[in-house]
Amino acid sequence: MSDIMTGAYLPGNSTVEFRDLEIPAPGYGQVLVQTGSATICGSDIKFIYHEHLGSGPSAYLDKVCSHEPAGKIVSTGPGMKRFSEGDRVAIYHISGCGVCNDCRRGYMISCTSPLRKAYGWQRDGGMAPYILADEKDCVLLPDSLSYIDGSCVACGYGTTFEAILKVGVSGLDRVLVVGLGPVGMACLHLSKAMGASKTIGVDLNKSRCDIVKKLGLADEVVNASGKVAVSKIREITSGHGCEHTFDCSGHPAGRLVAVQAARKWVKLCLLVKRVRLLLRPAPILCMIRKQYMDPGLQAYKIWSCS
């Protein structure tokens, strides 16, 4: 095996640069993964590809891009506790310090230690034949899942699954997803797998609606916005609205649909990055800590997941 490989970098001017670099050797508690798949996230496009806009945890430090890799371990350093050569893994996109309160709870994304580094942002990511990873950041990939599946789980699907668990989707619920990009589609897919009695997707983009229909991700797809979308959702749900709603659009108009098409005592999740809730507290919502009520005593519980 050659000691040199080619990696992809994002210089910030809507182009990709390919550079040669040395294949790294794993140190203590580290593994070298032969990349089977690596995908590009919307955050990569927004904060890196077009212009280097991020700072702090979102700063791009001229590293091999992609924080969504999966592959096979080909060599290990000393101190392995679980994994060995030949294991198939997905790599979680944040490498936290491992000892702070958030890391110990399993939320490395919330780690504030200077040791925190994101793959593809502050340390080399997956757009190269090999990636050096910490063993603690690896997730075993079952043989039933492809490397592409692993890449999806590494960020988008994992984020969505966390939100669905918080909301508690079950067969008792009708689920509404506003915004049918990759995260919205994942939300529909997982909600159906968790047993939602009915799934409804909403988007203005007809091509996205067509993809959702083709893949069978939603029971109903509404290609509309605003009052028209709300009216159709109410019609589909016999006037009640949905027990759980997810805004994956990141747009105030989309969030308004998620609120107005909700049933009483709904759980509403804002499943977008760096969300700003731009809803007038009245007459739509009257805010009381994390519980939200309108004048008709409809209660809402709202989470923001990034």
C-alpha positions in Angstrom: 0.0 0.0 0.0 1.3 3.4 -0.9 2.0 5.9 1.9 0.3 8.7 0.0 -3.5 9.2 -0.7 -5.6 12.0 -2.2 -8.1 13.9 -0.2 -10.7 16.5 -1.1 -10.7 20.0 0.4 -13.2 22.9 0.2 -11.4 26.2 -0.4 -14.6 28.2 0.0 -15.1 29.4 -3.6 -17.6 26.8 -4.8 -14.8 24.5 -6.0 -13.1 21.3 -4.7 -9.3 20.9 -4.4 -7.6 17.5 -4.5 -4.3 17.3 -2.5 -1.9 14.5 -1.7 -1.3 13.7 1.9 0.3 10.9 4.0 -1.9 8.0 5.1 -1.9 8.5 8.9 -0.9 5.8 11.4 -3.3 5.2 14.3 -2.1 6.1 17.8 -3.3 5.0 21.2 -7.1 4.5 21.1 -7.3 5.2 17.3 -8.2 3.3 14.2 -7.5 3.7 10.5 -10.7 3.2 8.5 -10.7 2.5 4.8 -13.5 4.7 3.5 -16.5 2.9 2.1 -18.7 5.9 1.8 -18.7 9.6 2.6 -21.4 12.1 1.9 -21.8 15.8 2.0 -24.1 17.5 4.5 -26.1 20.7 3.9 -24.0 22.4 6.6 -20.9 21.6 4.5 -22.4 23.4 1.5 -23.7 26.4 3.6 -20.7 27.0 5.8 -17.8 25.8 3.8 -18.3 25.1 0.1 -19.5 28.5 -1.0 -17.7 30.6 1.6 -16.0 29.9 4.9 -18.6 31.4 7.2 -18.3 29.3 10.4 -16.4 30.1 13.6 -15.7 28.2 16.7 -17.2 24.7 16.4 -18.3 25.6 12.9 -14.9 26.8 11.7 -13.4 25.0 8.8 -9.6 24.5 9.4 -8.6 23.4 5.9 -9.2 19.7 6.5 -10.3 16.8 4.3 -14.0 17.4 4.0 -17.1 15.3 4.9 -18.2 14.5 8.5 -20.4 11.6 7.3 -18.0 8.7 6.7 -18.3 4.9 7.1 -15.9 2.1 6.2 -13.8 -0.8 7.4 -11.1 -0.7 10.1 -7.8 -1.8 8.5 -5.4 -1.1 11.3 -5.6 -0.2 15.0 -3.4 1.5 17.6 -2.7 0.2 21.1 -5.4 0.4 23.8 -8.4 -0.9 21.8 -11.4 -1.6 24.0 -13.9 -2.9 21.5 -13.0 -2.7 17.8 -10.5 -4.6 15.8 -9.3 -4.9 12.2 -12.1 -5.9 9.8 -14.9 -4.3 11.7 -17.3 -2.2 9.7 -18.1 1.1 11.3 -19.8 4.5 10.9 -18.0 7.4 12.4 -19.9 9.9 14.6 -19.2 13.4 13.2 -18.1 15.0 16.5 -15.1 13.9 18.5 -15.7 15.3 22.0 -13.3 15.4 25.0 -15.1 12.3 26.4 -15.1 13.4 30.0 -17.4 16.5 30.3 -21.0 16.2 31.4 -22.4 16.4 27.9 -19.9 13.8 26.5 -20.7 11.4 29.3 -24.4 11.8 28.5 -23.7 10.9 24.9 -24.0 14.4 23.5 -20.6 15.0 22.1 -22.0 17.7 19.8 -22.6 19.8 23.0 -19.0 19.4 24.2 -17.4 22.8 24.9 -13.9 21.6 25.6 -11.0 23.0 23.4 -10.3 19.3 22.7 -13.6 19.0 20.7 -13.1 18.6 17.0 -15.5 17.8 14.2 -14.5 15.4 11.4 -14.3 17.3 8.1 -14.1 20.7 9.9 -11.3 20.7 12.5 -9.9 17.3 11.8 -9.7 15.3 8.5 -12.9 13.8 7.4 -14.1 11.1 5.0 -13.4 12.4 1.5 -10.2 10.4 1.2 -9.4 6.6 0.8 -8.6 6.4 4.6 -9.7 8.3 7.7 -8.0 8.4 11.1 -10.7 8.1 13.9 -10.8 7.7 17.6 -12.2 4.3 18.6 -14.8 6.1 20.9 -16.3 7.8 17.9 -16.9 4.6 16.0 -20.3 2.9 15.8 -20.5 -0.7 14.7 -22.2 -1.1 11.3 -24.2 -4.3 11.0 -23.7 -6.4 7.8 -27.3 -5.7 6.9 -26.5 -2.0 6.4 -24.3 -0.7 3.5 -21.6 1.9 3.9 -23.9 4.4 2.3 -26.4 3.6 5.1 -23.7 4.2 7.6 -22.9 7.6 6.1 -26.5 8.6 6.4 -26.7 7.4 10.0 -23.5 9.3 10.9 -25.3 12.7 10.8 -28.7 13.2 9.1 -30.5 10.0 10.2 -28.9 10.1 13.7 -30.0 13.7 14.3 -33.5 12.8 13.1 -33.7 9.6 15.2 -32.8 11.6 18.3 -35.6 14.1 17.6 -38.1 11.3 17.1 -37.1 9.6 20.3 -37.6 12.9 22.2 -41.0 13.4 20.7 -42.0 9.8 21.2 -43.5 8.8 17.9 -45.7 5.7 18.1 -48.7 4.0 16.5 -50.9 6.5 18.4 -49.7 9.4 16.3 -50.2 11.1 13.0 -46.9 12.8 12.0 -46.5 15.9 9.9 -43.1 16.8 8.4 -42.7 20.3 6.8 -39.8 20.5 4.5 -38.8 17.5 2.4 -35.1 17.8 2.1 -32.8 14.9 3.2 -33.6 15.4 6.9 -37.3 15.8 6.2 -37.3 12.6 4.2 -35.3 10.8 6.9 -37.9 12.0 9.5 -40.8 10.6 7.4 -38.9 7.3 6.9 -38.1 6.8 10.6 -41.5 8.0 11.8 -43.1 5.3 9.6 -40.7 2.7 10.9 -41.5 3.7 14.5 -45.2 2.9 13.8 -46.8 6.3 13.1 -50.4 5.7 12.1 -50.2 8.3 9.3 -47.3 10.3 7.9 -47.8 13.5 6.0 -45.1 15.4 4.1 -45.3 19.1 3.0 -43.1 21.0 0.6 -43.4 23.6 -2.2 -40.8 21.8 -4.3 -42.7 19.4 -6.6 -39.6 17.3 -7.3 -39.0 16.6 -3.7 -42.7 15.7 -3.2 -42.4 13.3 -6.2 -39.3 11.6 -4.6 -41.2 11.1 -1.4 -44.1 9.6 -3.3 -41.9 7.3 -5.3 -40.1 6.0 -2.2 -43.3 5.6 -0.3 -42.0 7.7 2.6 -45.3 9.3 3.4 -49.0 8.3 3.3 -49.9 11.7 2.1 -47.9 14.4 0.3 -49.0 18.0 0.2 -47.4 20.2 -2.5 -48.6 23.5 -1.1 -47.9 26.2 1.5 -49.6 28.4 4.0 -53.4 28.2 4.5 -53.8 25.9 1.5 -51.4 23.4 3.1 -53.0 23.7 6.5 -56.5 23.2 5.0 -55.4 20.0 3.2 -53.8 18.6 6.3 -56.9 19.3 8.4 -58.9 17.5 5.7 -56.6 14.5 5.7 -56.9 14.3 9.5 -60.7 14.7 9.7 -60.2 18.3 11.1 -58.1 17.3 14.1 -54.5 18.0 12.9 -51.4 16.0 13.7 -50.3 14.8 17.1 -46.6 15.3 16.3 -45.2 17.9 13.8 -41.6 18.4 12.6 -40.4 21.5 10.9 -37.5 20.6 8.7 -37.8 23.6 6.4 -36.0 26.1 8.6 -38.3 28.8 7.3 -40.8 30.9 9.3 -43.7 30.1 6.9 -42.9 26.4 7.3 -42.9 26.6 11.1 -46.2 28.4 11.0 -47.7 25.5 9.0 -46.3 23.0 11.5 -48.0 25.0 14.3 -51.4 25.6 12.6 -51.8 22.0 11.4 -51.1 20.6 14.8 -53.6 18.9 17.1 -54.2 20.0 20.7 -51.4 18.9 23.0 -49.1 18.5 20.0 -45.4 18.0 20.3 -43.6 20.2 17.8 -39.9 19.7 16.9 -37.8 22.2 15.1 -35.4 19.9 13.3 -33.1 22.5 11.7 -29.7 24.0 12.3 -29.4 27.3 14.2 -33.2 27.8 14.2 -34.8 31.0 15.1 -38.4 30.8 16.2 -40.1 33.8 14.5 -43.7 33.3 15.6 -45.7 36.0 17.3 -46.5 34.8 20.8 -50.2 35.8 20.4 -52.6 34.8 19.0 -50.7 31.7 17.9 -48.7 30.9 21.0 -48.5 32.2 24.6 -45.2 31.1 25.9 -44.8 29.6 29.4 -41.3 28.2 29.7 -41.1 25.1 27.5 -44.9 24.7 27.4 -46.8 26.7 24.8 -50.5 27.6 24.9 -52.8 29.5 22.7 -56.0 31.3 23.8 -58.0 28.2 23.0 -55.9 26.2 25.6 -54.2 24.1 23.0 -50.9 23.1 24.5 -47.7 22.7 22.6 -44.4 21.2 23.6 -41.5 22.4 21.4 -37.9 21.1 21.0 -35.1 22.4 18.8 -32.7 19.8 17.6 -29.5 20.7 15.6 
